[in-house]
Amino acid sequence: MTIAVGAFAQTTAPVTLADAQKAYVGGNWKEAAAAYEKVCPSQPKETQVSCNLWGVLALSQVGDAKSFKKAGTRLDSLINVTSPQHENYADLVMTRAQFMLYLGKYDRAAEELIHAIETSRPNQSLVLQKVCSAVLSRTKSDELSERCESLKHPAAEAPKPAETKPAEVKQAEVKPAEVKPAPVEAKPVETKPAEPVAAPATPATPVAATVSAPAVPASAAPEAAKPAEEYWILQLGAFGVRENANLLVTNLKKQKISSTIVEMPRGERTLYLVQTGHFSTREEANAFGEKALQPLNVEFQPLLKK
């Protein structure tokens, strides 16, 4: 009896996220990049950004200029389609700051890192501080120095009480924009970027800046007093869609807390920053945040202004 050649052909096991992670940890960058490219589209929607970021990092470390340029293009596209309220958005922008650093574009690296800090969360401050040291060692930026200094004393993350349902904030879909990264003329330095996220396997579920009604209305933020030459404000959220920023401002107003929206152009996008108060000291700003904003489930970040 004859048996057809392909009758018992071996089948190749599908690539898994664990395979991609194993290759990454082992420093097998090309294998890891290919694995992430295969598995990320099938991952749950809430973890795809984190998965794709690991793929970009692996591709950037393959060791040739073509792969590095391809990683940069993917990173730009990923940033363009990710909401600034996503928990990994600051990680993406921080990674682009590192890319600019490796390419010798130090001023651009500083701009990107400022943007990353503006959209960051308290649990990202330690990694951001490491990237701050690297960028500030190559360029002088007073604004970046101030932002990096503020990371050393982050405000406490607002609690998320289970018994109170936060107000729903709908994010509008952002269409990807065509991004043309600067050409890479030389082979990039094979330096491992600072780790952007705590663990690729099980990232936390994104939490938008939301407001829930407290039992007792909070007092209004001080805004009548004229700011001194230097003063502090609290940043309450960074949005890619103005309507979402308006929603936060409206909800705060209902609790007798005044806030403003500051437009911050960033490349082809505009970021809408929600800020409140003029405070004389960091301590005064944090005290207000802990008293008036934490009960509302609103994250806040103190920033020094001049």
Backbone as CSV, one residue per row, in Angstrom:
resi,resn,N_x,N_y,N_z,CA_x,CA_y,CA_z,C_x,C_y,C_z
1,MET,0.849,-1.194,0.000,0.000,0.000,0.000,0.879,1.237,0.000
2,THR,0.543,2.177,-0.807,1.303,3.421,-0.845,0.571,4.501,-0.077
3,ILE,1.319,5.380,0.505,0.753,6.473,1.293,1.150,7.792,0.649
4,ALA,0.203,8.642,0.462,0.476,9.952,-0.133,1.500,10.699,0.700
5,VAL,2.368,11.417,0.019,3.469,12.100,0.686,2.973,13.050,1.764
6,GLY,1.904,13.769,1.495,1.456,14.795,2.451,0.412,14.321,3.433
7,ALA,0.149,13.025,3.477,-0.931,12.533,4.314,-0.712,12.801,5.782
8,PHE,0.538,12.630,6.219,0.841,12.822,7.629,1.801,13.997,7.820
9,ALA,1.634,15.002,7.003,2.511,16.176,7.089,2.371,16.827,8.459
10,GLN,3.498,17.205,9.009,3.497,17.846,10.332,2.893,19.248,10.251
11,THR,2.166,19.608,11.260,1.583,20.950,11.322,2.388,21.817,12.275
12,THR,2.530,23.074,11.929,3.290,24.006,12.764,2.368,24.641,13.790
13,ALA,2.778,24.583,15.057,1.967,25.166,16.124,1.890,26.676,15.945
14,PRO,0.730,27.268,16.185,0.598,28.724,16.031,1.464,29.477,17.045
15,VAL,1.947,30.627,16.636,2.768,31.463,17.518,1.877,32.082,18.583
16,THR,2.345,32.102,19.820,1.573,32.657,20.932,2.262,33.883,21.507
17,LEU,1.527,34.615,22.353,2.100,35.773,23.014,3.261,35.358,23.908
18,ALA,3.143,34.182,24.526,4.228,33.679,25.372,5.502,33.445,24.555
19,ASP,5.341,32.985,23.319,6.510,32.791,22.437,7.194,34.125,22.159
20,ALA,6.384,35.151,21.898,6.932,36.476,21.615,7.679,37.023,22.823
21,GLN,7.094,36.854,23.997,7.721,37.345,25.223,9.021,36.605,25.515
22,LYS,9.004,35.307,25.300,10.198,34.503,25.541,11.342,34.936,24.626
23,ALA,11.024,35.174,23.359,12.041,35.625,22.411,12.575,36.995,22.802
24,TYR,11.679,37.881,23.275,12.105,39.230,23.678,13.053,39.163,24.868
25,VAL,12.653,38.414,25.896,13.485,38.299,27.094,14.839,37.677,26.756
26,GLY,14.849,36.753,25.783,16.090,36.110,25.388,16.951,36.946,24.459
27,GLY,16.471,38.130,24.088,17.257,38.996,23.213,17.218,38.585,21.750
28,ASN,16.279,37.718,21.388,16.132,37.312,19.987,15.176,38.294,19.304
29,TRP,15.713,39.492,18.995,14.881,40.614,18.593,14.089,40.363,17.308
30,LYS,14.741,39.793,16.306,14.063,39.569,15.027,12.923,38.569,15.199
31,GLU,13.196,37.505,15.934,12.163,36.496,16.191,11.011,37.094,17.005
32,ALA,11.359,37.904,18.005,10.330,38.525,18.849,9.462,39.478,18.037
33,ALA,10.105,40.299,17.187,9.353,41.258,16.375,8.366,40.546,15.461
34,ALA,8.813,39.450,14.838,7.936,38.700,13.943,6.779,38.055,14.711
35,ALA,7.082,37.576,15.921,6.045,36.933,16.734,4.984,37.932,17.183
36,TYR,5.430,39.106,17.651,4.468,40.125,18.075,3.594,40.572,16.903
37,GLU,4.190,40.672,15.718,3.427,41.105,14.552,2.308,40.111,14.238
38,LYS,2.543,38.829,14.517,1.536,37.808,14.243,0.452,37.751,15.316
39,VAL,0.861,37.865,16.572,-0.106,37.621,17.651,-0.881,38.859,18.096
40,CYS,-0.315,40.044,17.926,-0.978,41.246,18.452,-2.377,41.489,17.879
41,PRO,-2.601,41.294,16.577,-3.954,41.548,16.056,-5.032,40.665,16.680
42,SER,-4.660,39.514,17.214,-5.644,38.613,17.801,-5.814,38.807,19.301
43,GLN,-5.058,39.735,19.891,-5.158,39.984,21.323,-6.405,40.803,21.647
44,PRO,-6.891,40.743,22.896,-8.042,41.579,23.283,-7.754,43.051,23.000
45,LYS,-8.783,43.775,22.655,-8.625,45.175,22.246,-7.893,46.007,23.292
46,GLU,-8.171,45.731,24.588,-7.574,46.542,25.646,-6.080,46.299,25.822
47,THR,-5.542,45.203,25.234,-4.114,44.913,25.388,-3.329,45.062,24.086
48,GLN,-3.997,45.422,23.011,-3.306,45.488,21.721,-2.247,46.592,21.673
49,VAL,-2.516,47.729,22.312,-1.539,48.821,22.297,-0.244,48.379,22.965
50,SER,-0.367,47.762,24.134,0.814,47.278,24.847,1.558,46.233,24.027
51,CYS,0.810,45.308,23.422,1.418,44.258,22.604,2.186,44.852,21.426
52,ASN,1.548,45.779,20.730,2.207,46.408,19.577,3.435,47.210,19.977
53,LEU,3.391,47.804,21.170,4.551,48.558,21.639,5.746,47.632,21.839
54,TRP,5.501,46.461,22.425,6.604,45.501,22.580,7.153,45.081,21.223
55,GLY,6.270,44.945,20.244,6.728,44.605,18.903,7.614,45.684,18.309
56,VAL,7.227,46.940,18.534,8.041,48.066,18.057,9.417,48.054,18.724
57,LEU,9.438,47.820,20.029,10.711,47.796,20.752,11.620,46.680,20.253
58,ALA,11.037,45.506,20.013,11.837,44.389,19.507,12.407,44.715,18.133
59,LEU,11.572,45.260,17.255,12.010,45.594,15.901,13.104,46.648,15.918
60,SER,13.012,47.605,16.851,14.011,48.683,16.910,15.379,48.177,17.330
61,GLN,15.431,46.988,17.925,16.700,46.472,18.419,17.280,45.340,17.565
62,VAL,16.688,45.123,16.388,17.208,44.094,15.483,18.652,44.398,15.112
63,GLY,18.970,45.694,14.943,20.373,46.056,14.727,20.704,46.645,13.378
64,ASP,19.721,46.874,12.524,20.004,47.506,11.239,19.098,48.717,11.055
65,ALA,19.564,49.641,10.222,18.866,50.909,10.036,17.468,50.715,9.442
66,LYS,17.312,49.742,8.550,16.022,49.510,7.919,14.974,49.099,8.956
67,SER,15.346,48.210,9.866,14.409,47.762,10.904,14.077,48.899,11.862
68,PHE,15.099,49.700,12.184,14.871,50.814,13.105,13.911,51.832,12.496
69,LYS,14.085,52.119,11.219,13.194,53.061,10.543,11.772,52.503,10.479
70,LYS,11.646,51.205,10.224,10.334,50.570,10.177,9.658,50.625,11.544
71,ALA,10.459,50.431,12.607,9.915,50.513,13.966,9.410,51.923,14.253
72,GLY,10.152,52.932,13.798,9.743,54.320,13.999,8.437,54.645,13.302
73,THR,8.278,54.133,12.090,7.041,54.362,11.338,5.851,53.715,12.036
74,ARG,6.048,52.498,12.529,4.970,51.807,13.251,4.625,52.539,14.540
75,LEU,5.634,53.046,15.208,5.388,53.770,16.450,4.586,55.036,16.191
76,ASP,4.939,55.783,15.164,4.205,56.999,14.817,2.735,56.689,14.532
77,SER,2.490,55.634,13.766,1.113,55.257,13.437,0.348,54.835,14.685
78,LEU,1.027,54.114,15.567,0.393,53.650,16.800,0.004,54.832,17.688
79,ILE,0.867,55.837,17.761,0.561,57.029,18.548,-0.646,57.767,17.960
80,ASN,-0.709,57.832,16.646,-1.778,58.579,15.989,-3.160,57.964,16.189
81,VAL,-3.222,56.652,16.412,-4.525,56.005,16.562,-4.853,55.688,18.019
82,THR,-3.996,56.114,18.947,-4.217,55.832,20.368,-4.663,57.092,21.088
83,SER,-5.697,56.987,21.868,-6.203,58.132,22.624,-5.198,58.552,23.698
84,PRO,-5.017,59.858,23.930,-4.138,60.318,25.013,-4.601,59.854,26.383
85,GLN,-5.852,59.394,26.488,-6.344,58.885,27.760,-6.006,57.412,27.977
86,HIS,-5.482,56.750,26.973,-5.114,55.342,27.112,-3.940,55.231,28.072
87,GLU,-3.939,54.192,28.888,-2.910,54.044,29.911,-1.504,53.895,29.340
88,ASN,-1.377,53.445,28.094,-0.061,53.254,27.480,0.339,54.405,26.559
89,TYR,-0.505,55.439,26.443,-0.181,56.529,25.517,1.138,57.200,25.886
90,ALA,1.329,57.508,27.168,2.577,58.147,27.594,3.775,57.246,27.328
91,ASP,3.599,55.925,27.437,4.684,54.988,27.133,5.077,55.082,25.666
92,LEU,4.083,55.221,24.796,4.357,55.344,23.367,5.172,56.601,23.067
93,VAL,4.728,57.725,23.618,5.411,58.996,23.349,6.804,59.000,23.983
94,MET,6.927,58.407,25.162,8.229,58.296,25.806,9.194,57.472,24.937
95,THR,8.678,56.425,24.316,9.507,55.612,23.430,9.950,56.420,22.221
96,ARG,9.044,57.256,21.688,9.446,58.097,20.553,10.517,59.090,20.984
97,ALA,10.458,59.571,22.217,11.511,60.455,22.719,12.852,59.734,22.701
98,GLN,12.858,58.459,23.073,14.092,57.686,23.051,14.590,57.463,21.625
99,PHE,13.668,57.238,20.701,14.062,57.095,19.302,14.760,58.361,18.811
100,MET,14.181,59.517,19.142,14.782,60.786,18.740,16.166,60.963,19.367
101,LEU,16.308,60.486,20.591,17.594,60.569,21.284,18.643,59.750,20.551
102,TYR,18.288,58.532,20.146,19.228,57.665,19.433,19.621,58.228,18.071
103,LEU,18.686,58.980,17.470,18.958,59.579,16.160,19.698,60.904,16.266
104,GLY,19.983,61.348,17.494,20.703,62.598,17.687,19.826,63.825,17.582
105,LYS,18.518,63.640,17.581,17.578,64.775,17.516,17.196,65.140,18.951
106,TYR,18.098,65.805,19.649,17.959,66.009,21.090,16.824,66.972,21.457
107,ASP,16.676,68.050,20.704,15.588,68.991,20.993,14.228,68.320,20.775
108,ARG,14.121,67.520,19.721,12.869,66.792,19.454,12.614,65.779,20.570
109,ALA,13.672,65.150,21.050,13.523,64.194,22.152,12.952,64.889,23.387
110,ALA,13.431,66.111,23.664,12.933,66.871,24.814,11.453,67.205,24.645
111,GLU,11.052,67.613,23.444,9.648,67.944,23.180,8.750,66.722,23.385
112,GLU,9.180,65.585,22.868,8.378,64.371,23.002,8.272,63.938,24.463
113,LEU,9.357,64.092,25.204,9.340,63.676,26.606,8.430,64.582,27.436
114,ILE,8.411,65.868,27.133,7.475,66.786,27.809,6.052,66.337,27.549
115,HIS,5.779,65.980,26.303,4.443,65.496,25.936,4.098,64.220,26.702
116,ALA,5.076,63.329,26.851,4.853,62.082,27.591,4.528,62.372,29.055
117,ILE,5.238,63.316,29.639,4.989,63.670,31.045,3.601,64.283,31.203
118,GLU,3.197,65.108,30.221,1.883,65.754,30.272,0.741,64.736,30.287
119,THR,0.953,63.604,29.656,-0.114,62.606,29.540,0.122,61.389,30.431
120,SER,1.087,61.483,31.332,1.468,60.325,32.144,0.578,60.149,33.355
121,ARG,0.749,59.002,34.007,0.062,58.683,35.247,1.106,58.492,36.337
122,PRO,0.696,58.616,37.597,1.675,58.538,38.686,2.545,57.285,38.659
123,ASN,2.001,56.150,38.244,2.785,54.916,38.265,3.834,54.857,37.162
124,GLN,3.862,55.849,36.264,4.862,55.878,35.199,6.032,56.807,35.517
125,SER,6.010,57.441,36.689,6.994,58.485,36.993,8.428,57.946,37.083
126,LEU,8.620,56.758,37.616,9.973,56.232,37.785,10.663,55.990,36.447
127,VAL,9.948,55.385,35.498,10.523,55.157,34.177,10.780,56.481,33.472
128,LEU,9.846,57.417,33.599,10.020,58.732,32.984,11.242,59.451,33.536
129,GLN,11.499,59.309,34.825,12.671,59.946,35.421,13.964,59.419,34.800
130,LYS,14.015,58.128,34.502,15.209,57.548,33.875,15.427,58.131,32.479
131,VAL,14.335,58.260,31.724,14.457,58.830,30.387,14.804,60.314,30.484
132,CYS,14.288,60.994,31.507,14.636,62.401,31.731,16.150,62.568,31.871
133,SER,16.753,61.703,32.657,18.207,61.790,32.881,18.964,61.631,31.570
134,ALA,18.521,60.689,30.734,19.195,60.446,29.464,19.067,61.639,28.517
135,VAL,17.864,62.210,28.425,17.639,63.325,27.502,18.323,64.596,28.001
136,LEU,18.209,64.882,29.292,18.807,66.106,29.834,20.327,66.058,29.824
137,SER,20.902,64.873,29.701,22.363,64.771,29.597,22.854,65.188,28.217
138,ARG,21.915,65.292,27.255,22.276,65.643,25.875,21.771,67.008,25.435
139,THR,20.812,67.571,26.139,20.266,68.862,25.726,19.803,69.655,26.937
140,LYS,19.817,70.963,26.807,19.368,71.837,27.891,17.980,72.341,27.568
141,SER,17.054,72.053,28.455,15.669,72.507,28.287,15.116,72.831,29.660
142,ASP,14.883,74.116,29.915,14.355,74.524,31.220,12.971,73.932,31.462
143,GLU,12.155,73.901,30.404,10.798,73.365,30.557,10.847,71.880,30.917
144,LEU,11.709,71.138,30.218,11.825,69.710,30.511,12.387,69.492,31.908
145,SER,13.361,70.308,32.313,13.925,70.178,33.654,12.859,70.347,34.725
146,GLU,11.988,71.330,34.533,10.910,71.565,35.496,9.934,70.388,35.529
147,ARG,9.584,69.883,34.339,8.653,68.757,34.286,9.270,67.510,34.920
148,CYS,10.535,67.288,34.650,11.204,66.120,35.223,11.324,66.251,36.737
149,GLU,11.553,67.461,37.211,11.650,67.690,38.649,10.315,67.400,39.327
150,SER,9.219,67.726,38.645,7.897,67.482,39.230,7.611,65.997,39.376
151,LEU,8.299,65.154,38.602,8.080,63.713,38.689,8.636,63.112,39.977
152,LYS,9.555,63.824,40.609,10.191,63.291,41.812,9.258,63.311,43.014
153,HIS,8.176,64.104,42.905,7.206,64.177,43.995,5.804,64.035,43.415
154,PRO,5.500,62.872,42.834,4.194,62.715,42.189,3.053,62.754,43.178
155,ALA,1.929,63.257,42.709,0.726,63.273,43.549,0.193,61.858,43.682
156,ALA,-0.512,61.616,44.766,-1.079,60.292,44.974,-2.152,60.021,43.935
157,GLU,-2.192,58.772,43.457,-3.193,58.419,42.449,-4.566,58.383,43.089
158,ALA,-5.515,58.956,42.424,-6.867,59.028,42.971,-7.445,57.639,43.147
159,PRO,-8.141,57.379,44.270,-8.756,56.066,44.479,-9.927,55.854,43.542
160,LYS,-10.286,54.610,43.339,-11.395,54.285,42.456,-12.410,53.459,43.232
161,PRO,-13.286,54.119,44.013,-14.236,53.400,44.848,-15.197,52.556,44.028
162,ALA,-15.430,51.326,44.487,-16.282,50.396,43.745,-17.749,50.767,43.849
163,GLU,-18.122,51.435,44.949,-19.539,51.696,45.153,-20.069,52.862,44.335
164,THR,-19.186,53.642,43.699,-19.633,54.807,42.939,-19.334,54.603,41.469
165,LYS,-20.318,54.723,40.648,-20.143,54.546,39.217,-19.689,55.852,38.593
166,PRO,-18.504,55.866,37.931,-18.010,57.111,37.345,-18.818,57.526,36.119
167,ALA,-18.782,58.800,35.838,-19.482,59.299,34.650,-18.829,58.730,33.410
168,GLU,-19.630,58.387,32.447,-19.104,57.767,31.236,-18.484,58.821,30.336
169,VAL,-17.284,58.538,29.841,-16.606,59.437,28.917,-16.380,58.673,27.630
170,LYS,-16.987,59.115,26.555,-16.836,58.422,25.281,-15.712,59.054,24.481
171,GLN,-14.763,58.207,24.080,-13.656,58.687,23.278,-14.005,58.612,21.798
172,ALA,-13.807,59.691,21.076,-14.039,59.659,19.641,-12.875,58.954,18.967
173,GLU,-13.178,58.198,17.930,-12.125,57.463,17.229,-11.217,58.433,16.496
174,VAL,-9.912,58.218,16.602,-8.942,59.083,15.943,-8.379,58.335,14.747
175,LYS,-8.545,58.893,13.568,-8.043,58.237,12.368,-6.525,58.428,12.263
176,PRO,-5.817,57.382,11.850,-4.365,57.499,11.744,-3.964,58.514,10.691
177,ALA,-2.954,59.277,11.030,-2.441,60.261,10.078,-1.162,59.733,9.456
178,GLU,-0.916,60.132,8.214,0.309,59.690,7.565,1.492,60.395,8.197
179,VAL,2.441,59.617,8.660,3.602,60.175,9.345,4.844,59.843,8.552
180,LYS,5.659,60.828,8.297,6.907,60.627,7.575,8.085,60.876,8.504
181,PRO,8.607,59.807,9.116,9.713,59.981,10.051,10.983,60.389,9.333
182,ALA,11.867,61.020,10.055,13.140,61.442,9.483,13.926,60.223,9.037
183,PRO,14.611,60.276,7.863,15.367,59.122,7.381,16.526,58.787,8.309
184,VAL,16.811,57.520,8.393,17.912,57.058,9.231,19.113,56.859,8.345
185,GLU,20.157,57.631,8.547,21.331,57.578,7.691,22.395,56.628,8.209
186,ALA,22.363,56.371,9.499,23.395,55.520,10.066,22.748,54.449,10.904
187,LYS,23.515,53.381,11.165,23.025,52.291,11.988,22.813,52.780,13.404
188,PRO,21.651,52.557,13.975,21.380,53.065,15.328,22.208,52.360,16.379
189,VAL,22.452,53.084,17.452,23.181,52.507,18.567,22.341,51.412,19.184
190,GLU,22.935,50.232,19.408,22.195,49.105,19.953,22.083,49.237,21.455
191,THR,21.231,50.139,21.871,21.011,50.388,23.302,19.589,50.050,23.636
192,LYS,19.383,49.257,24.660,18.026,48.845,25.023,17.276,50.008,25.649
193,PRO,16.128,50.384,25.088,15.362,51.487,25.662,14.885,51.162,27.068
194,ALA,14.635,52.224,27.839,14.081,52.017,29.169,12.753,51.299,29.031
195,GLU,12.493,50.347,29.913,11.286,49.538,29.831,10.046,50.423,29.945
196,PRO,9.150,50.388,28.928,8.039,51.330,28.916,6.856,50.946,29.766
197,VAL,6.680,49.660,29.997,5.548,49.218,30.785,5.983,48.151,31.753
198,ALA,5.236,47.973,32.809,5.646,47.071,33.865,5.693,45.622,33.401
199,ALA,4.704,45.130,32.705,4.677,43.742,32.279,3.823,43.602,31.034
200,PRO,4.372,42.969,29.963,3.619,42.885,28.726,2.486,41.883,28.752
201,ALA,2.490,40.955,29.689,1.513,39.876,29.648,0.115,40.319,30.017
202,THR,-0.005,41.068,31.105,-1.337,41.440,31.585,-1.401,42.906,31.948
203,PRO,-1.412,43.801,30.941,-1.516,45.229,31.242,-2.855,45.564,31.861
204,ALA,-2.863,46.649,32.618,-4.093,47.054,33.302,-5.111,47.571,32.300
205,THR,-6.342,47.549,32.679,-7.410,48.066,31.830,-7.365,49.578,31.807
206,PRO,-7.428,50.209,30.611,-7.357,51.665,30.531,-8.445,52.326,31.361
207,VAL,-8.075,53.389,32.046,-9.035,54.124,32.859,-8.999,55.582,32.445
208,ALA,-10.074,56.080,31.883,-10.139,57.483,31.475,-10.330,58.359,32.700
209,ALA,-9.956,59.622,32.578,-10.180,60.560,33.677,-11.675,60.792,33.785
210,THR,-12.256,60.371,34.891,-13.706,60.449,35.045,-14.073,61.126,36.335
211,VAL,-15.333,61.508,36.441,-15.817,62.215,37.617,-17.051,61.514,38.136
212,SER,-17.090,61.231,39.413,-18.282,60.662,40.023,-18.750,61.573,41.138
213,ALA,-20.060,61.618,41.365,-20.638,62.563,42.315,-20.293,62.190,43.746
214,PRO,-19.730,63.123,44.537,-19.403,62.857,45.927,-20.605,63.115,46.830
215,ALA,-20.497,62.687,48.056,-21.589,62.903,49.007,-21.690,64.368,49.386
216,VAL,-20.510,65.023,49.505,-20.500,66.435,49.905,-19.760,67.224,48.841
217,PRO,-20.313,68.294,48.275,-19.623,69.077,47.245,-18.293,69.609,47.748
218,ALA,-17.266,69.570,46.869,-15.944,70.071,47.234,-15.912,71.583,47.087
219,SER,-15.013,72.196,47.808,-14.877,73.652,47.725,-14.234,74.042,46.413
220,ALA,-14.434,75.282,46.016,-13.923,75.727,44.727,-12.422,75.927,44.778
221,ALA,-11.773,75.692,43.629,-10.326,75.906,43.552,-10.041,77.395,43.547
222,PRO,-8.951,77.836,44.176,-8.618,79.260,44.176,-8.237,79.713,42.782
223,GLU,-8.857,80.773,42.304,-8.498,81.277,40.976,-8.561,82.809,40.923
224,ALA,-9.085,83.441,41.964,-9.213,84.889,41.940,-7.866,85.579,42.138
225,ALA,-7.002,84.974,42.974,-5.725,85.607,43.278,-4.835,85.612,42.048
226,LYS,-4.118,86.685,41.831,-3.208,86.777,40.710,-2.005,85.880,40.948
227,PRO,-1.580,85.117,39.915,-0.458,84.214,40.106,0.838,84.973,40.321
228,ALA,1.703,84.373,41.108,3.015,84.965,41.327,3.870,84.701,40.100
229,GLU,5.130,85.122,40.166,6.016,84.914,39.034,6.132,83.417,38.743
230,GLU,6.187,82.614,39.787,6.139,81.172,39.655,4.943,80.664,40.470
231,TYR,4.217,79.713,39.911,3.065,79.188,40.625,2.820,77.752,40.172
232,TRP,1.917,77.104,40.869,1.607,75.715,40.571,0.160,75.579,40.118
233,ILE,-0.069,74.628,39.208,-1.429,74.283,38.795,-1.571,72.764,38.910
234,LEU,-2.795,72.303,38.851,-3.046,70.865,38.810,-3.577,70.502,37.433
235,GLN,-2.925,69.573,36.785,-3.429,69.075,35.510,-4.294,67.854,35.784
236,LEU,-5.494,67.850,35.231,-6.491,66.835,35.562,-6.754,65.855,34.429
237,GLY,-6.256,66.156,33.260,-6.487,65.243,32.153,-5.913,65.804,30.869
238,ALA,-5.579,64.910,29.937,-5.087,65.302,28.616,-5.894,64.521,27.593
239,PHE,-6.562,65.229,26.704,-7.494,64.597,25.780,-7.130,64.913,24.335
240,GLY,-7.392,63.946,23.461,-7.193,64.175,22.033,-8.451,64.707,21.379
241,VAL,-9.574,64.675,22.106,-10.867,65.149,21.596,-11.380,66.235,22.537
242,ARG,-11.652,67.411,21.993,-12.059,68.534,22.844,-13.364,68.249,23.594
243,GLU,-14.281,67.512,22.971,-15.552,67.225,23.628,-15.348,66.493,24.954
244,ASN,-14.352,65.624,25.006,-14.084,64.898,26.243,-13.520,65.820,27.318
245,ALA,-12.697,66.775,26.889,-12.179,67.764,27.842,-13.324,68.627,28.351
246,ASN,-14.226,69.006,27.452,-15.395,69.804,27.855,-16.246,69.063,28.880
247,LEU,-16.376,67.749,28.686,-17.179,66.946,29.602,-16.595,66.967,31.014
248,LEU,-15.275,66.841,31.105,-14.629,66.873,32.414,-14.812,68.244,33.071
249,VAL,-14.629,69.318,32.293,-14.802,70.675,32.822,-16.236,70.879,33.316
250,THR,-17.199,70.393,32.557,-18.611,70.531,32.940,-18.911,69.784,34.228
251,ASN,-18.414,68.557,34.336,-18.649,67.764,35.543,-17.991,68.390,36.772
252,LEU,-16.814,68.973,36.584,-16.145,69.654,37.693,-16.922,70.899,38.112
253,LYS,-17.459,71.607,37.123,-18.226,72.816,37.422,-19.445,72.498,38.280
254,LYS,-20.055,71.332,38.040,-21.204,70.916,38.844,-20.825,70.731,40.305
255,GLN,-19.553,70.433,40.562,-19.062,70.284,41.933,-18.406,71.573,42.442
256,LYS,-18.649,72.689,41.727,-18.146,74.010,42.096,-16.619,74.082,42.059
257,ILE,-16.036,73.381,41.100,-14.595,73.434,40.886,-14.353,74.019,39.501
258,SER,-13.691,75.164,39.452,-13.413,75.822,38.180,-12.176,75.214,37.531
259,SER,-12.227,75.047,36.229,-11.075,74.519,35.491,-11.079,75.119,34.096
260,THR,-9.945,75.027,33.436,-9.800,75.592,32.096,-9.205,74.550,31.159
261,ILE,-9.391,74.787,29.866,-8.823,73.911,28.843,-7.708,74.664,28.128
262,VAL,-6.540,74.063,28.090,-5.387,74.653,27.405,-5.088,73.813,26.168
263,GLU,-5.073,74.443,24.991,-4.771,73.727,23.754,-3.264,73.635,23.570
264,MET,-2.781,72.420,23.291,-1.354,72.185,23.143,-1.108,71.465,21.820
265,PRO,-0.725,72.192,20.755,-0.450,71.541,19.467,0.742,70.604,19.588
266,ARG,0.591,69.390,19.073,1.659,68.398,19.082,1.706,67.736,17.711
267,GLY,2.548,68.272,16.817,2.641,67.724,15.472,1.343,67.926,14.730
268,GLU,0.772,66.832,14.251,-0.469,66.903,13.481,-1.703,66.841,14.374
269,ARG,-1.510,66.734,15.678,-2.641,66.638,16.610,-2.614,67.806,17.583
270,THR,-3.736,68.034,18.209,-3.830,69.025,19.274,-4.275,68.314,20.534
271,LEU,-3.566,68.570,21.616,-3.903,67.974,22.906,-4.662,69.011,23.722
272,TYR,-5.726,68.595,24.400,-6.540,69.497,25.207,-6.320,69.161,26.687
273,LEU,-5.618,70.057,27.382,-5.246,69.839,28.776,-6.250,70.526,29.694
274,VAL,-6.768,69.788,30.647,-7.693,70.357,31.631,-6.894,70.664,32.899
275,GLN,-6.927,71.933,33.317,-6.124,72.379,34.456,-6.979,73.207,35.411
276,THR,-6.549,73.261,36.651,-7.290,74.042,37.639,-6.328,74.739,38.592
277,GLY,-6.787,75.920,39.046,-6.150,76.630,40.141,-4.806,77.270,39.857
278,HIS,-4.480,78.294,40.641,-3.136,78.848,40.773,-2.773,78.679,42.242
279,PHE,-1.715,77.951,42.518,-1.315,77.664,43.887,0.096,78.173,44.131
280,SER,0.335,78.660,45.315,1.642,79.238,45.651,2.719,78.177,45.762
281,THR,2.360,77.010,46.276,3.349,75.950,46.497,2.804,74.609,46.020
282,ARG,3.719,73.663,45.834,3.319,72.307,45.485,2.440,71.699,46.575
283,GLU,2.813,71.971,47.825,2.066,71.420,48.952,0.610,71.901,48.936
284,GLU,0.432,73.190,48.618,-0.922,73.747,48.550,-1.725,73.093,47.433
285,ALA,-1.060,72.858,46.286,-1.732,72.224,45.158,-2.135,70.790,45.499
286,ASN,-1.208,70.033,46.088,-1.507,68.652,46.452,-2.607,68.568,47.499
287,ALA,-2.583,69.511,48.433,-3.599,69.507,49.490,-4.994,69.701,48.888
288,PHE,-5.102,70.609,47.916,-6.389,70.820,47.262,-6.822,69.571,46.500
289,GLY,-5.845,68.969,45.793,-6.169,67.768,45.033,-6.666,66.636,45.917
290,GLU,-6.001,66.443,47.042,-6.395,65.366,47.954,-7.771,65.617,48.572
291,LYS,-8.065,66.891,48.842,-9.337,67.230,49.491,-10.504,67.268,48.508
292,ALA,-10.286,67.880,47.334,-11.404,68.144,46.427,-11.493,67.189,45.242
293,LEU,-10.354,66.630,44.803,-10.361,65.848,43.572,-10.356,64.338,43.793
294,GLN,-9.627,63.894,44.797,-9.614,62.453,45.059,-11.002,61.889,45.340
295,PRO,-11.843,62.582,46.117,-13.203,62.054,46.330,-14.015,61.955,45.044
296,LEU,-13.612,62.714,44.008,-14.309,62.680,42.725,-13.712,61.654,41.768
297,ASN,-12.685,60.952,42.244,-12.035,59.942,41.401,-11.323,60.578,40.207
298,VAL,-10.744,61.770,40.422,-10.032,62.489,39.365,-8.540,62.463,39.672
299,GLU,-7.762,61.943,38.731,-6.305,61.972,38.896,-5.812,63.403,38.688
300,PHE,-4.739,63.776,39.395,-4.197,65.122,39.239,-2.683,65.079,39.317
301,GLN,-2.089,66.031,38.609,-0.627,66.124,38.575,-0.215,67.582,38.767
302,PRO,0.566,67.894,39.801,1.013,69.269,40.003,2.087,69.654,39.002
303,LEU,1.977,70.851,38.433,2.955,71.339,37.462,3.361,72.760,37.815
304,LEU,4.638,73.053,37.714,5.149,74.387,37.994,5.033,75.241,36.759
305,LYS,4.517,76.448,36.910,4.367,77.385,35.812,5.171,78.648,36.077
306,LYS,5.649,79.287,35.016,6.385,80.534,35.145,5.751,81.589,34.250
